[in-house]
Every structure is written in C-alpha cells, then in structure tokens.
Amino acid sequence: MYNGTSRSPFSFVYQGYLNRYGYSRNDLIYIPRNISAINLKDITANDGFIEQTATEQWEALNTYIESNNYLKNNRGGYAKT
C-alpha cells in the first residue's frame, strides 16, 4: 500500500517564544474548550485606552474555532501535526 501527498501537512501553531524552553518556533496550539480554559487579558494602549477586552478577544477566537471543523472537533486538546 502506498500513501503519498503532493502538499506539505500542516497544523495550527504558535510562532514565538511561547513556553520559554529555548526554541521559538512553531509550538502546537492548545484549542480551548471554553473561556475558562484560556487566560486572556485586555489589550491596553500606552495611554491606558483598552483596545480590545478579554471578552471581545474570546468572542473572536471562539467564532474562528467554531468556523473550522478541525478546531471545533478538537477543543480541549492540542493541535496534532
């Protein structure tokens, strides 16, 4: 049996120094089940103006998760490679 693909596999990752273990590239993301499973904070400008509240961030993230079958069906776990 042969299983091949012409495209690279992909996953949902975070680009940056997320978990501080010395490697700053492509950590698989955790897909939160609900708002209590994630720690969001208001995004505040230098002048104190709140640009986006934690609730607004959750609403946008939740809408995105719900619009993607993979993310929606894998809430509460990490994305797979």
C-alpha positions as CSV (number, residue, x, y, z in Angstrom):
1,M,0.0,0.0,0.0
2,Y,1.3,3.5,-0.9
3,N,0.2,6.7,0.8
4,G,1.5,9.8,-0.7
5,T,0.8,13.5,-0.8
6,S,1.8,16.4,-3.0
7,R,1.3,19.0,-0.4
8,S,3.0,19.5,3.0
9,P,1.0,18.5,6.0
10,F,0.1,21.5,8.2
11,S,-1.2,22.2,11.7
12,F,-2.1,25.1,13.9
13,V,1.0,26.5,15.6
14,Y,2.1,29.5,17.6
15,Q,5.1,31.3,16.2
16,G,7.2,32.9,19.0
17,Y,8.8,32.2,22.3
18,L,5.7,30.8,24.0
19,N,6.9,28.2,26.5
20,R,10.4,29.6,27.2
21,Y,12.3,26.4,26.7
22,G,14.8,28.0,24.3
23,Y,13.2,27.2,21.0
24,S,11.0,29.9,19.5
25,R,9.3,28.3,16.5
26,N,6.1,26.5,15.8
27,D,4.7,25.3,19.1
28,L,1.4,23.4,18.6
29,I,-1.5,25.4,19.9
30,Y,-4.0,24.4,22.7
31,I,-7.6,24.6,21.5
32,P,-9.6,25.9,24.4
33,R,-12.9,24.2,25.2
34,N,-14.4,27.4,26.7
35,I,-13.4,30.8,28.0
36,S,-12.3,29.4,31.4
37,A,-9.6,27.3,29.7
38,I,-7.7,30.3,28.5
39,N,-6.1,33.3,30.2
40,L,-6.9,36.4,28.1
41,K,-6.2,39.9,29.3
42,D,-7.5,43.3,27.9
43,I,-5.2,44.8,25.3
44,T,-4.3,48.2,26.6
45,A,-2.5,51.0,24.7
46,N,0.2,53.0,26.4
47,D,-2.3,55.8,27.1
48,G,-4.5,53.4,29.1
49,F,-7.1,53.0,26.3
50,I,-8.5,49.5,26.2
51,E,-8.2,48.5,22.5
52,Q,-9.8,45.1,22.9
53,T,-11.3,43.5,26.0
54,A,-10.6,39.9,27.0
55,T,-14.3,39.1,26.3
56,E,-14.0,40.6,22.8
57,Q,-10.9,38.5,22.2
58,W,-12.7,35.3,23.3
59,E,-15.7,36.1,21.1
60,A,-13.4,36.5,18.0
61,L,-11.4,33.3,18.9
62,N,-14.5,31.3,19.6
63,T,-16.1,32.4,16.3
64,Y,-12.9,31.3,14.5
65,I,-12.8,27.9,16.3
66,E,-16.4,27.3,15.5
67,S,-15.9,28.1,11.8
68,N,-13.2,25.4,11.5
69,N,-14.3,21.7,11.7
70,Y,-10.8,20.5,12.9
71,L,-10.6,23.1,15.7
72,K,-14.2,22.7,16.7
73,N,-13.9,18.9,17.0
74,N,-10.7,19.0,18.9
75,R,-11.5,21.5,21.7
76,G,-9.7,20.8,25.0
77,G,-6.6,19.4,23.4
78,Y,-3.5,20.3,21.4
79,A,-3.5,20.5,17.6
80,K,-1.8,17.5,16.0
81,T,0.9,17.6,13.4
